[in-house]
């Protein structure tokens, strides 16, 4: 597996570390593919996802490589998307796996990094970390998990505020609204996540997987249908002047000016 995603497995627990600290662990197409493959191919009893360094868990899509260029031209990436009906392939893998997933949120979880965190079954957050569904700031709609999972976690009103404002909240606020189950000092983050994972991995794996599948059957929407709607909207919005202005302003380090076009 590429060094952009480090995988360490011990005692039936896999720790997946997004390893682009120079880019705040932002997702480019190779990292998306590596994450999808790691989840689909895993034989672990529990997975932990975290980011390299202390600054960022995942800052979302790489603006220079994705948001300013649009859909991938690589044929293999296009085929991945076709197989999932429009749902982001890495999201499809995470949302349909029966392996429990723990997010160890070590720093900024923004945009698709926020989506990645809420796709986990359990979230542990460092007290210095921050969370933000900032898609609206990019002139875009969030991906399917932000629509289907965020409201489950925090309720419709809190979800609406986070999605519509694009506000970035700290760990204390995330704990207060029920977005995460635990907030711990940075030094205790991985040990805490590993402690939970060890308890899960010590249980009969088929029973644990059946419980996760049952939660999905009773609580989740049709992810691929929602994903198709979301990607259709995202692609439409990426063609707007506001979305292009947001990407340009980010790269040029200035405030955007939105016109509604």
Beta strands, then each sheet from edge to edge (+ up, - down):
strand 1: 5-10
strand 2: 13-18
strand 3: 46-51
strand 4: 56-58
strand 5: 100-105
strand 6: 108-110
strand 7: 122-126
strand 8: 130-132
strand 9: 168-170
strand 10: 182-184
sheet 1: 1+ 2- 3- 5- 7- 10-
sheet 2: 4+ 6+ 8+ 9-
end
